[in-house]
Amino acid sequence: MKSAIERGLAFLAACQDASGFWSDWELPVGPSLMWTTAYCGWRLAQCGSAPLSMLEAAADWLEANELEGGGWGYARSTGADADSTALGILFLQSLRRRAPAAAVRRLLDFRRNDGGFATYGPDQSFGAWTASHVEVTAAAALALANDRTAPGVVDRAAAFVRRKRRPDRLWDSYWWTSPWYATAMAVRLLGEPARWESRPALLDIHPLGCFEAALRILLIGEGKEELSGAQNADGSWPSAPILRLTHRDVYSPHTAADAGPCFADPRRVFTTATAVSALAAADGART
């Protein structure tokens, strides 16, 4: 497993731009630099194996490319969103850097009356994209957990996440094709009791692709040999259509006949960072 982690890190190092960012995805608006860098940096900072120089370069780039008005987005052209901004804050915090005050203020702008956080504000989008989303709310609450400028915000966000839990103790995702990602983020926010309550249902779900297999390891600690064995010769892990560009008029994509097109991460950076983080956690590294 250590060899798989090292090969994965070598692949990610080769994919990292000289200025520090990672790029992945090919949605209709183009590739993502900000969101990809924030997410991958956060995952790798947790694994305890990534070179500090790699992480510092990514953090430097993210700080230097904060959007006007604060925060980060899928891409510069799409403007700031709650998920990218929360992940950017989490990444910087993981390196013991102070999150930019403007980013924190921008993240708070995405709060909704139900206590949750929407991906976009009504000044940017419309419909379901401006409603509260579980995975985004959990990320925002984690990013704001130690912030003293917004009393009660984290508690209300956690309450929203609890209310959205399914009878089988899992969570439906808005932007992802299965419950794995939303459940992973919700469990991260709510703690070990939520993890153990989710375990029986998770054992009955077969992960589709390496991204979900990595989340399975992070959630229930099973499947590390299978994930290690699925690694490509170049050190990456295969991608699958895991991200859903949900239609703005779809509020419950898990029940919709046509919720929106799905996309894989073509450069395999997103999936590989998740796999490396999961295998490192299974190997006893800090999480």
Number of C-alpha atoms within 10 A of each C-alpha: 16 13 10 21 26 16 19 26 23 17 20 24 17 11 17 18 14 12 10 19 25 27 23 22 22 14 17 7 11 12 17 21 19 29 30 26 29 28 23 26 29 26 24 28 25 19 23 16 18 23 13 13 10 18 24 16 17 27 24 14 19 25 17 9 14 20 20 12 12 19 31 32 27 25 20 16 11 13 16 29 24 29 30 26 31 31 28 32 30 26 28 25 15 17 16 9 12 11 20 16 11 15 24 22 15 20 28 19 15 24 24 16 9 12 19 26 30 26 29 25 19 12 7 13 12 13 13 19 22 20 22 25 24 31 27 29 32 29 26 32 25 23 25 22 15 10 14 9 11 13 11 11 20 23 13 18 26 22 15 20 28 16 11 16 16 11 8 12 18 24 26 22 22 28 24 21 23 21 19 25 24 26 27 22 22 28 22 17 22 16 10 12 9 18 21 14 14 22 16 14 12 21 12 8 12 10 18 14 17 23 27 23 23 28 23 24 19 24 23 17 14 16 17 21 10 12 23 20 11 16 19 13 10 10 19 26 28 19 19 18 16 21 19 20 17 21 16 15 12 18 18 13 21 16 9 10 8 11 21 16 12 16 18 19 23 17 18 21 26 26 27 28 27 25 31 30 32 29 25 26 19 20 14 10 14 13 15
